[in-house]
């Protein structure tokens, strides 16, 4: 490692340590705020009914956000969970559909918006897209009389110029309303009898040609059906949330002007919140990157959430510290003590200092490869097997970003052993997060955890895994999958001729071995835009950790089956979308997906073996250096 590289590494360490300290101070502050508000409530709100007191002391906040598939969603949800956790530390109740979405979504949204004291809109680019006004639809309709012996398709064929317009077809005093969908073709949206003024339209009927009707000539019943159809098919859940919240705000405007709290996270004010510009918008654009899933300015986050003197921050607003209602003494004392506690927080944040790095070390040692080598052992007091279980669950599921944030909060967890069942139903006892990452050949996860492991602990855990192993050996072995693939390649076409033996071998032998793969290898199979043909570079980590199969049969890698409940195997080949599930696969004379997949898997294994051998060598050198 060069001097510049080492200096960069130390600066990163300094930044991460500062983040941990800032986060710990914020969390301590939030807990203090919850306690002081509880104390003031006991003194000033003791004569209020418990439920009414709860609404004041622990108000509910409804998070409204727009979601989409991909890494951005994972990063947004990760941020929302962090934000939710912080507000809950201060005593607030947060309604987030990640946890509470059940049953009829519209009813759930409306009900919980009505129950909430505040609604926060998370202004992202996706939110702006999902809440734009609906386009105006043209309700000119082509009216066709359908004779008893004439098929609908024949009548539709007469309407080449109206293929995107709804068609009304009258038969036996019934009205059928069809719409043309771009992908699905013609779809029946309603069938039934309609009252006047539809009867007045009979003068337009002519079997010889269709008639185009203007909106003014359409019966009110028909018009309402079309309104329902377009609303149902073009209004997003996010837009509905906005409408529900605006409706609720009208009821509360006089006594709670801060009911709606837009939080701008991406984009600009006018585009993201065209409907909410009259509300005070909080600006969080400098806090967090939704492209990388990392904090960009935790200092700005603390300032915007907690501020009181210069501008009203999110937290004091949600706690109602600025409100003047029937409980003035309670509000005034809470505000006074809040400001005192926050001043102490700001002083502590200002005092945070980490060692100043003036020059790089003259000699680079293996210790420099561990980003936390210069850090003392984290406190593990009070941490046990139960405490590490949530972290182990994140590691076995490949949730690297969430795992790192948990480690940042409680660094000592990386030293604790616990029990976990991985996605292939293997049970591990007395295993640490680092040991599982190494066992499963998850290079990216191992590197991340190493940043938080003191060097002597890293050496000890690696050596223990090498010498004592786990219930499932010292390292996951991909050889059974390679062998079963090779047998299929050798026999499916030339020997079995794709008969039942081929189907059975692919779905049971290959498929069962694939379902035993740790998540990091499944991620490689499923990552979009990274096919196995041509063989990719596996030095770089996947950009999107997913285990969803999107071709053939859609579902989770570990549980997906065919329509008749039979087991399946998976292939990738040249597919850009991701992995595919099938009962068997054509080899295409040696050019089929299995032939390409086996080459890619061998390359992946060679890369991972080399990386972990290099890590082993580095740790051995580090151990020797420390002994010296």
Residue pairs with C-beta under 8 A, 6 or more apart in sequence:
1 9
1 364
1 368
1 369
2 364
3 360
3 361
3 364
4 360
6 360
6 361
6 364
6 368
7 357
7 360
9 368
9 371
10 357
10 360
10 374
11 357
12 371
13 371
13 372
13 374
13 375
14 354
14 355
14 357
16 371
16 408
16 451
17 354
17 375
18 352
18 354
19 295
19 298
19 408
20 408
20 409
20 411
21 352
22 298
22 299
22 302
22 349
22 352
23 298
23 408
23 409
25 345
25 348
25 349
25 352
26 86
26 302
26 305
26 306
26 345
27 86
27 89
27 409
29 306
29 341
29 342
29 345
30 86
30 89
30 90
30 315
31 89
31 90
32 341
33 90
33 91
33 315
33 319
33 338
33 341
34 89
34 90
34 91
36 334
36 337
36 338
36 341
37 57
37 91
37 319
37 334
38 57
38 91
40 330
40 333
40 334
40 337
41 53
41 56
41 57
41 330
43 333
44 327
44 329
44 330
44 333
45 53
45 56
45 57
45 327
45 330
48 56
55 117
56 320
56 327
56 330
57 91
58 91
58 92
58 93
59 92
59 93
59 116
59 117
59 118
59 318
59 319
59 320
60 92
60 93
60 94
60 95
60 112
60 115
60 116
60 117
60 118
61 87
61 92
61 93
61 94
61 95
61 116
61 117
61 118
61 119
61 120
61 318
62 95
62 112
62 113
62 116
62 118
62 119
62 120
62 245
63 80
63 83
63 84
63 94
63 95
63 96
63 97
63 120
63 122
64 119
64 120
64 121
64 122
64 238
64 241
64 242
64 245
65 76
65 80
65 121
65 122
65 124
65 127
65 238
66 122
66 124
66 126
66 127
66 129
66 130
66 131
66 236
66 238
67 73
67 76
67 77
67 126
68 126
70 544
71 291
71 293
71 543
71 544
72 126
72 290
72 291
74 293
74 401
74 544
75 288
75 289
75 290
75 291
75 292
75 293
75 401
76 122
76 124
76 290
77 98
78 293
78 401
78 402
78 405
79 288
79 290
79 293
80 96
80 98
80 122
81 96
81 98
81 402
82 405
84 94
84 96
86 305
87 94
87 315
87 318
88 94
90 315
90 319
91 319
92 318
92 319
95 112
95 115
95 116
97 105
97 108
97 109
100 108
100 112
101 108
102 108
105 237
106 237
106 240
109 237
109 240
109 241
109 244
110 244
113 119
113 241
113 244
113 245
113 248
114 248
117 256
117 259
117 318
117 320
118 258
118 259
118 260
118 261
118 317
118 318
119 245
119 248
119 249
119 259
119 260
119 261
120 261
120 262
120 263
120 314
121 127
121 242
121 245
121 260
121 261
121 262
121 263
121 273
121 276
122 263
122 265
123 262
123 263
123 264
123 265
123 266
123 267
123 272
123 273
123 281
124 265
124 266
124 267
124 272
124 290
125 266
125 267
125 272
127 238
127 272
128 267
128 271
128 272
130 236
130 238
130 239
131 236
131 238
131 239
131 242
131 275
132 274
134 230
134 231
134 234
134 235
134 239
135 234
137 226
137 230
138 165
139 166
139 215
139 218
139 223
139 226
140 165
140 212
140 213
140 214
140 215
141 165
141 166
141 167
141 168
141 212
141 213
141 218
141 222
142 159
142 162
142 165
142 166
142 167
142 168
142 210
142 211
142 212
142 213
143 167
143 168
143 170
143 201
143 204
143 205
143 210
143 211
143 212
143 213
144 155
144 158
144 159
144 167
144 168
144 169
144 170
144 210
144 211
145 169
145 170
145 205
145 206
145 207
146 152
146 155
146 169
146 170
146 171
147 207
148 171
152 169
152 176
152 178
152 186
155 167
155 169
155 210
156 167
156 178
156 186
158 209
158 210
159 165
159 167
159 210
162 210
162 212
163 180
164 180
165 180
165 212
166 177
166 178
166 179
166 180
166 189
166 226
167 177
167 178
167 179
167 180
167 186
167 210
168 175
168 176
168 177
168 213
168 222
169 175
169 176
169 178
170 176
170 205
173 193
174 191
174 192
174 193
175 190
175 191
175 192
175 193
175 194
175 198
175 222
176 188
176 190
176 191
177 188
177 189
177 190
177 191
177 222
177 225
177 226
177 229
178 186
178 187
178 188
178 189
179 186
179 187
179 189
179 229
180 186
180 187
181 187
189 225
189 229
190 225
190 229
194 219
194 221
194 222
195 219
195 221
196 219
197 219
197 220
198 219
198 221
198 222
201 213
201 217
201 219
204 211
204 213
204 217
205 211
215 223
242 275
245 259
245 260
246 260
246 275
248 259
249 259
249 260
252 259
253 259
255 325
256 323
258 280
258 317
258 322
260 276
260 279
261 279
261 280
261 282
261 314
261 317
261 318
262 272
262 273
262 276
262 279
262 280
262 281
262 282
263 281
263 282
263 284
263 314
264 272
264 273
264 281
264 282
264 283
264 284
264 285
265 284
265 285
265 287
265 288
265 290
266 272
266 285
266 290
269 277
269 281
270 277
273 279
273 281
280 312
282 304
282 313
282 314
283 304
284 300
284 301
284 304
286 296
286 297
286 300
287 295
287 296
287 297
287 298
287 300
287 301
287 304
288 294
288 295
288 296
288 301
289 295
289 296
293 401
295 301
299 349
302 345
302 349
303 313
304 313
304 314
305 313
305 314
305 315
306 313
306 315
306 316
306 342
306 345
307 313
307 316
307 342
308 316
308 321
308 335
308 338
308 339
308 342
309 339
312 322
316 322
316 335
316 338
319 334
319 338
320 331
321 331
321 334
321 335
321 338
322 335
323 331
324 331
325 331
361 368
365 622
365 625
366 618
366 621
366 622
366 625
367 373
367 455
367 622
367 625
367 626
369 618
369 622
370 450
370 451
370 453
370 455
370 458
370 622
371 450
371 451
372 451
372 452
372 453
372 454
373 454
373 455
375 454
376 454
377 415
377 454
377 457
378 410
378 411
378 412
378 414
378 415
378 452
378 454
379 412
380 412
380 415
380 416
381 412
383 410
383 412
383 413
383 415
383 416
384 416
385 416
385 417
385 418
385 419
386 418
387 410
387 413
387 416
387 418
388 413
388 416
388 417
388 418
388 432
388 433
389 418
389 419
389 420
390 406
391 403
391 406
391 407
391 413
391 433
392 418
392 419
392 420
392 431
392 433
392 436
393 420
394 400
394 402
394 403
394 406
395 403
395 420
395 433
395 436
395 437
395 442
395 445
395 449
396 420
396 421
396 422
396 423
396 436
396 440
396 518
396 519
397 423
397 519
398 442
398 445
398 519
398 520
398 523
398 545
398 547
399 545
400 444
400 445
400 448
400 545
403 433
403 445
403 448
403 449
404 448
406 413
407 413
407 414
407 433
407 449
407 452
408 452
411 452
413 433
414 432
414 433
414 434
414 449
414 452
414 453
414 457
415 432
415 453
415 457
416 432
417 430
417 431
417 432
417 435
418 430
418 431
418 432
419 427
419 428
419 429
419 430
419 431
420 427
420 428
420 431
420 436
421 427
421 428
422 428
422 436
422 440
422 518
422 519
423 518
423 519
423 522
423 547
423 558
424 515
424 516
424 517
424 518
424 558
426 471
426 472
427 471
428 436
428 470
428 471
428 472
429 471
431 439
431 470
432 461
433 449
434 446
434 449
434 450
434 453
434 458
434 461
434 462
435 461
435 464
435 465
435 470
437 445
437 446
437 449
438 446
438 462
438 465
438 475
438 612
439 465
439 470
439 472
439 473
439 474
439 475
439 476
440 476
440 518
440 519
440 520
441 475
441 476
441 518
441 520
441 521
441 605
441 608
441 612
442 518
442 519
442 520
443 520
443 541
443 608
443 611
443 612
444 520
444 541
444 542
445 520
446 612
446 615
450 458
453 461
455 622
455 626
456 626
458 619
458 622
459 619
459 622
459 623
462 615
462 616
462 619
463 619
465 474
465 475
466 474
466 616
475 612
476 518
478 517
478 521
478 601
478 605
480 513
480 516
481 510
481 513
481 514
481 516
481 517
481 601
482 598
482 601
482 602
482 605
484 505
484 509
484 510
484 513
485 510
485 594
485 597
485 598
485 601
486 598
487 505
487 509
488 502
488 505
488 506
488 509
488 510
488 594
489 587
489 590
489 594
489 595
489 598
491 501
491 502
491 505
492 498
492 502
492 505
492 506
492 584
492 585
492 587
493 586
493 587
493 589
496 502
496 505
498 584
498 586
502 584
503 583
503 584
506 569
506 582
506 583
506 584
506 585
507 566
507 567
507 568
507 569
507 583
507 584
508 567
510 569
510 594
511 567
511 568
511 569
511 570
512 567
514 525
514 557
514 569
514 570
515 557
515 558
517 525
519 545
519 547
521 601
521 604
522 547
522 557
522 558
523 542
523 544
523 545
523 546
523 547
524 530
524 538
524 542
524 604
525 532
525 557
525 570
525 572
525 578
525 579
526 546
526 547
526 548
526 549
526 550
526 557
526 578
526 579
527 542
527 543
527 544
527 546
527 578
528 544
528 546
528 576
528 577
528 578
529 576
530 536
530 542
531 572
531 573
531 574
531 575
531 576
532 572
532 573
532 574
532 593
532 596
532 597
532 599
532 600
532 601
533 572
533 573
533 574
533 593
533 596
533 600
535 596
535 599
535 600
535 603
536 600
538 603
538 604
538 607
538 608
539 607
546 578
547 556
547 557
547 558
548 554
548 555
548 556
548 557
548 578
549 555
549 556
549 557
549 560
549 570
549 578
549 579
549 580
549 581
550 577
550 578
550 579
550 580
551 575
551 577
551 578
551 579
551 580
551 581
552 568
552 580
552 581
552 582
553 560
553 561
553 562
553 563
553 568
553 581
553 582
554 560
555 561
555 581
557 570
557 579
560 568
560 581
561 567
561 568
562 568
562 581
562 583
566 583
568 581
568 582
568 583
569 581
569 582
569 583
569 584
569 585
570 579
570 580
570 581
570 582
571 579
571 580
571 582
571 585
571 593
571 594
571 597
572 578
572 579
572 580
572 593
572 596
572 597
572 600
573 592
573 593
573 594
573 596
573 597
574 593
574 596
575 593
580 593
585 592
585 593
585 594
586 592
587 594
587 595
